[in-house]
Structures are given as C-alpha cells and as structure tokens.
Amino acid sequence: MDPRFHTRLREMLAQADVPPNLVEGFLSRLETFVVPYAASMASEEQRRHTVEYLTGLISKLEHKTGEGIAYLHDQERQALQKFIGLSPWDHSPLLRTLAKQVGNELGEPDGVIVFDPSGFVKKGTKSVGVMRQWCGRVGKKENCQVAIYMGYASAREHALVDTRLYLPEEWTKDRKRCNAAGVPRKIQFQTRHDLALEMLDQHGPLLPHTWVAGDDEMGRPSPFRLKLRSRNERYLLAVPCNTLIRDLEAPPSERGGRGPAPWTPFRRIDHWRETLAESAWTTIEVRDGEKGPLVVEVVKCRVRARTPTNGTGPEELMFITREKQSDGKFKHDYYLSNADPTTPLKELARVTKAAHRIEECFKRAKGEAGLGDYQVRTWTAWHRHQTLALLAAWFLNQETRRGKNPDRRAEFTAAPTTARRSDRGAPQGQPSRGTKPPQHALVATQRVGSVVSPLVA
C-alpha cells in the first residue's frame, strides 16, 4: 500500500474510536431531536409515543416492531399499535421537516438527489401493496412490497429523506382489497417514476443539488429522463446493459448512392463498449479506501437512445465505468445524462459514487433503525413506521457527525446552522461567486462507527 494511504487509514481508524463521553446525554438529545417533529402532533400522548417509538427503533431490540417497542418500555402493546395504525396524525409534516433539516445540515451546491427502489419480502396477500413483483433486494421476482426512496448525498454526509409505497395497478383496480388495507380513496395508480417525481417536486427545493441520480430501474425509461429534463434537472441515471444507443461521435457511414449519408445504427450499449480500445479508458481516483485509493476507469460519448416507441431520443451523454474485481474481471456500469458533453470525467465519477452512498443509508436504516422490521398491514401504519424509521436513521446520522466533531458547545449537531456557507442564497445547484465545489465531494463522508447508546437496552 502507498505510504500516504497508510497515513489516511490510521486517521480513519482513529476516527472510529468512540470516547465514552460521546454517548452521555444520548436520550436527552433524542428528546430534543423529536421536538420539531412532534410539533405537528395533536396531543401530548402522541408526542410521548413518538419519543418512545424512536427510542425503540434505535435500541438493541432484535425485532423493532410496535409490540417489541411497547414491551421495551414495559407497556401494553395496544397503545403504541394504536399510535402507529389508528391515532389521527399526519406523517407528511414530519417528512417535510426532515427534508429541511437534511438540506440545512448536509446541503452543498453540488449535492446529489438519489432515487432508489427497495423491496421488502412478505408472506401472504393482505399487507398493503404486496404482490409478486421484481424485488431488487433478492434479485428476482418475489412476493414483496416495494418502496421508492429519496436520498441526498453531499460532501458532508448522506441520508434518506422521504419514501413512497408503490401500489401496483392490480391493487388500485381492486377497491375491496384497498379498503381492507386502509388505502385512501384518493390514491390512484402511479408508476415508481411518478412517485419519484412527486418527491422531487415536493422536496427538491429544500435540498441544494446539482444532480439527480438513480439505479438502472430508474434510468431505464426515457420518458422519466425527459421529465427531469423538462424540470431543468441535471441527471446521471444508470441504464441497463441492453439499452440501445446511437454513437454521435462515430465517423459517418459511406453513402451508397445519392442522398444523405445513412445514420449510424443503434447498438446495445454493452456491445458498443466491447469495441473500445484499452487506450479509450481514463483512470480516475474517486476516494480513499481502507486498502488504498478507490479507482475507476471511465469513458464518455455523445449518443442518442432508442425510445420505447422505437423513436430516437434527444442527445445525451453516455458515461461508462468499470472496476476490477477480486477475480480480475471488470464490473461495468452504464449511465445516461443530459449534462454538457464537456463535463469533466472526474465530476461524473463523483456523482456515480454519491449515488452508491445511498446503499449505506439503507444499511444504516435497516440495520440500526428498524426500517424493515415492521409487522403492519395498512397504508397508514406502513407510512408511519417508515417515517419514524427515517427519523431514527437521521438522528443516528447526527450522532455520527457529532462523534466526528466532539465539541461540547455543539451538543446537538455536528453541523450547526450558524456556520452555513455564504452561498445559501445562490440559485439552486450554483455556487456563489468565489465558492469552489470540492473536487472529491465524497472524501469527507467516511463514517465513524455507529453511535448507539448503551443506555438503550
């Protein structure tokens, strides 16, 4: 290993040590954290249940269900189950407050909004939205629920800020089934991409960003990319390897007679990549890792993609990355973007890695905040559990950053709003004059160990 990365590794390991004083006052900070979220609650009992539920989600409970959380607090389960499933309160204001806080504390002009579907394998047919459908978590069709999550990544950190449950058309056509699961009558069928756009319209202005990213399920349909374009959003979306593209930089084909030269034919994006010479690839160092620098080889090209109706889409920038695996083979990822063709390769690589950071958010939310531990069947209960789990994950995010900056004067958060940049008032996605976005916006996002209070048994 390069000696300079030995130094970086020692620094990272030193940051992972959590002094005992950092967990002092953990529960009191949680109560303070809840205050702006509980403000929309109608009663003191609901505000108390909010703290209790969040305490259970960040505890060491093996199964963080309403019943388990109630028993953790030595209570009967009915009160907390009623709070999650029947008590009259709206989860939407809590998510809006979450988006505001994430934007204020993590916001950077070159931030990345990421959309990522996630599935929850379920048995039976009564849980809201459950059916046999593609589940990315297991890599095949499975009986599951699918949700679309909105994440945010910047040089400061990364977090999940909102979610929508995907309700298949089979469900929306069955009113009896929807009524049994408590689905409001106003809910109509929406594609996963419609749900993503809904979250973008609602929270996008609260999250300073230059890019919108997503996996190949999000990037596959060209209409979604067109809708982002119409919203003046700059996207870099993964696409499947069988996406058909036309190379706009290829030498024109020879004429067979009179008339204009024929168009370059459409080709699968992976077949186009296979024809590249080794010299076409550029090596980019993305960020530090435990075993040295993480590098990726990249290439870009101006293209047009085939549309679902066999038409030709607008000009886009194709970006391909490859990383060598432990077996010596390359893993390839394919992207399309409406970015300017002159966009630096290093910037495009940065955005792809920012999108991958959302996987860390899922690990935190599912492993530490009970995101997938619910045992509820109704529309209302599902959204409430998910909302509170996202809040629990955000609280742990704050505790993690507090561990990186153990200033007792900044007891509540590691990124006080009083220390905001002067470009907060700049147009969305644009740094103010004199502000230079970091070239490696993800270098500073290395996590210290999760700060989970030993006081919460």
N, C-alpha and C positions, 0 to 999 in steps of 0.2 A: 504494500500500500504506500502511496505517495506520503512522505512525512507530513506535508501540510494537512492531509486528511486525518492523520493520527491526532494532530492537534485539535481539529474540528470534532473528532469522535470523543476525545476527552472532555471537551466543552459540553457536548450534548449529554454525555453520561453524568457529568456534574450537575447539569440542569435537572436530571431525572431524580436526584435526591430530594426528598420532601421533608424539610425540617418539621418536628412535631408542632411548633408554634403556628404553622400554616393552617392546621385544622382546628385550632382553637376558635371558638365562636362560630363554628360551622352552622349550627342550627339557627342561631340568631341571625346570621347573614341570609339564610334561606327565608326566614320570616320577613326580613326587609326586602328581599328579592321579590316576594309574592305581592307586595303592596300595590304596585301599579297595575298588576294583572287582576287582582281581586277587586279593584275599584269598580269594575262593572257588575260585580255580584250584588244581588238584591238584599241579601241578609248576612248577618254576622256568622250564622251557621254555615252558609256556603263558603264564606271566606276561610273559616276554620277548616272545613273539609278540603279546600284547595291546598292548604299547607300540609294537612295530613296525607293527602294523596301524593303530593310531590315528595314528601319525606319517605313514603313507601317506595316510590319509583327509584330513588337514589340509594335505597338501603341495600342490604345484603340478602334480601329475600330471594329465594330461588325462583319462585313464580310470583311476579308482581301484578297480581290480579286484584280486583276490588276486595274480594274475600280475604286474600292473604294480607293486604294492607290493613284491613279492619282488624284482623287478629293481631297484627304487629302492634297496633295501638290499644290492644285489649278491649276492643269494641265488638258489638254485634255487627254482622255484615250488612244488615238491611239499610242502615243509614248511608253508608258510603255507596252502596249499589244504587240507592235512590238518587244520590247526588250525581252519579255518572249517567244514569239512564232516564230518570223521570223529573228531577227537580228543574224548575223553569229558569234556565240561564243560557246565554248565547256564547258559544266558543269563539265566534268571529272577532270580537274586540280584543281577545287575548292574543290572537294571531297577528292582528294589526300592531299591537303594542310590541310583540316580539320582533316583527319586521323593522319597526322604528328603532328598537334598541340595537339590533344587529347592524343596521345601517349606520347608526351613530357611533358604535364602538368598533366595528370592523371595517367601516366604509373606506374605500380608496377609489380614486378616479378610474383606475384600470381594473376594478373589480370584475368578477365573473359570476353571472347568474347561471345556475346549472339546473336542468330538469332531468329527473331520473325516476323511472317507474320501479316499484319494488313489490314483490308478491309475498303473501302470507298463506302458506299451505293450511287448508282447513278440511275437516271432515263434515259430512252432511250437506244439506241443501238450504238450511234456514238462515244462516248468517248472511247479513246484507251484502249483496254483490258477489256472493260466492258462485262459482261455476267452473267447469273445466275450461281452462284458458292457458295461454302462454305464461309461464312463471319463470322469469329470469333468474330467480334465486336457485332453482334446481335445474335450469337449462332445458326444460321440456314443458309440454302441456300437463297441467295438474289441476286438481280441484283446489281453487285458491281464491283469495281476494287480491286485487291489485290496486295500489295507490300510486298517484303521481306526486313526487316531492319536489319542492323548490328549495334549492340550496344557494348559498352565497360563499364565495371564496375570495380572499384578498391576501395581501402580504401579512396582515395581522393574524388571521385565523380563518376558520371555515365553520359554517353552521347551517342546519336545516331551518327554514323559516316558515314553511307552510306545506299543506298537503291536501289532496282531494281524492276521495274514493271513486274509482272508476266503476260505474254501474252499467254492465253490459246491456245491449239493446234487448236481449231476451228478458231481462228483468223489467225494463221500463214498459214493455208491452204487456206485462202480467201485473195488473193493478192489484189483484188479490194478494199476490206474493209481496208486492211493495208495501201494501197496508200492514201486513203481518210483521214486516221488518221496520215499520215506522218511517218509511221514506216519504218525505213531504210531497204533496200533490204537484207542487210547482217544479219539482225536479224532472227534467226531460233528459233524453239520451244525449250525451256529449262524448265525443271521442277523447282519447287521452291527450291529444294535442290541443283540443278545445279547452280542456281543464288547465293545461299549462299556460295557454294564452290568457285565461281568466286570472290566474295567479299573477302573471306578468303585468297585466293591466292594473291590478289592484295594488301590488307591492313594488313593482319596478321603480316607480318614482322615489321610493323610500330607500332604495339600495343603490348607491353610486356605482355605476358599472360602465364598462366599455364593450363587454362581450356577453353573449348568450350562448351557452354550450349545452350539450346533451349527448346521450349514447346513440347507437345506430337505430334503436327503435324510435327515438325522437327525430332523428335526421332523415330517416328513410323517405317519408312523403314530401314531395316537392311543394305541395300547397302550404305546408307548415312553414317551410323556408320562405315562401313568397309572402306569407302573412307577417313574418318577422321583418322582412324587407320593407313591407308597407308601413310598419310601425317605426321605421328608421332605426331598427336594432341591428347591430353588427353581430353576426352569428358565426360560430365554428362548430358544426354538428357532425358527429360521426355518422357514417353511412355504411351499409353492408358491402361486402366484397364483390357482390354481383351487380352493383349499381352500374348502369350504362352511361358512359361519358363520351363526348367528342373532344378530342385534343385540338384546341385552338392555336397551339404553337407548332403543330406538326407541319412539315413542308406540304404545300398544296399538291394534290394528285395531278398527274398529267392529263391533259384533255384528250378525249378520244375522238374529237372532231370539232365541229363548230359549237358555239355556246360557252357558257361559263364553265370553269373547272368544277368537277364534282366535289361535293362535301366530303370531308374526312369521315369515314364510317364510325358509328358508335361501337364502343368496345367495353367489355367488362373492366371495371377499374383495376381488378387484380391482374387481369391479362395485360393491361397497359403497363402495370408495374413490373411484370416479369420481363419486359423487353428493355428495361433500363440498364445502362452500363453502370458498373460499380462507381465510376467517376461522377455519376449524377447525384450521388448521395452526399449530404453535408452532415458532419458530426456536430451536435450541439450538446453542451454540458448544461443540464437542466437544473440540478440542485445537488447538495451534498447528501450522501447516504452513509450508513454505518460502515460499509466496506469500501468507501471511496466515492468519487463523483458518479452520479447517475447520468448516463449519457444516452442520447437517442440520435439515430440517423434519420434525416428528413429530406423531402423533396417536394416541390410545389409546381403547379402548372395551371394555366388558364384553360377552362373547359366549359362545355355546356352539357347538362344532364338530360336524359330522357325523362319525360313526364309520364304519369300514369295513363294518359290517353295517347301515348306514343308520339307526343309532340316534342318540341325542343324548348327547354327552359332558358332562362336568362344566363348571361355569362357569370360563372362562379370561379372561385379559386379552389383548386383541388390541392389538398395537403395530405401527404402520406408519411407515416412514421414507422420505423422498425427498431426493435430492441432485441439484442441477442439473449437467448435464454440459456439456462444452465446446460442444456443438451447441445448447445452450439447452433441451434436453429433460430431463425428470426421470427418474431411475432410482429405482424403488420396491422396497423390501424389506418383507416381511411376517413377523410373529412372533406366536407364542402363548406365554403364560406363566401359571403358577399363582401369580404374585406378587399381593400385595394390590392392589386397584384404586387405592389411594391412593399407590402407589409413584411417586415423582417422575419426570417425563419425563426429566430430566437423568440420573438413575440408569439408566433403561432404555437411553438412548442410549449411556451409557458402556459398558454390557455388550455392546451390539452392536459397538462399535468394538474392545473387547477380543477378541471372537471373531474379528474380521477380522485381528487381530495375528498369528494363527496362520499366516496366509499368509506372513508374514515369516519365521516359523520354518521353513516348508518351503523358502523361497528360500535360507535360510542352510544348511539341512541338505543340500539337493540341489546347491546351487551351490558350497558351501565344504567340505562334509563327506562327499561321495560317497554320499548316501543312495540314489540311483537308479543308481549305477554298477556294480552287482553283475552278475556273469555266473555265477550259480549256479542249480541246478535243484531241489535238495532242500529239504524242510521245515526241517531243522536249519540248513543253510547260510544260507538266507534269513533266518531269525530272528537268527542270529549276526551277519550283516553289518548288518542293520538296527539291532540293539542297539549295536554298536560305532559305527555312524554317528551314532546319537543321543548317545552319549557324546562323540564328537568335536565335535558341534554344541554340546553343553553346555560343553565345555572352551573353545570359541571364545566362547561367551556370557560365561564368566568372564573371559576375556582382554579382551573388550569393556568389561565393567564395571570391570575393573582400569584400563583406559585412561581411564575417566571419573573414577577416584579413584586417581591415581598415587601412593599413599602407600607408600613402600618398606617400611614396617613391616607393611603388609598385602599382602605379596608374592603370596600365593596367591590371594586372592579379594577382590573389592571390597565384599563384604558379610559381614564376619566375624560368626560366630555369637555372639560375646561382646557384640555391640551389638544384640541382639534386643529387641523390644518387651516390655513388661511384661505384655501381654495374651496371651502364648503359651499360657498355661494356660486361656484363656477357652473356652467351648463353641464348637464348630465354627460358623464363619460369624458369630459375635457378637463385637464388640469389647469389651474390658474397660471397666469404668466409667471415664469420663474420656477414653477414646480416641475421637477423631472421625475416621472414614474420610475420605480425601481426596475432594473433590468431583470433581476431574478426575484419576482414578486412572491415566490413561494419559499425562499430560503429561510425566512423568519417564521415559518409555520410549523417547525418541528415541535411536537407535543412533548411536554413532560408527562410523567406518569399521572394517571387519573387520580384526582384528589377526592376520595370518597371517605367521609368521616367515619372513623372507627366508633364514634358515639352512636351511629345509627345501626343497630344490630339487625 
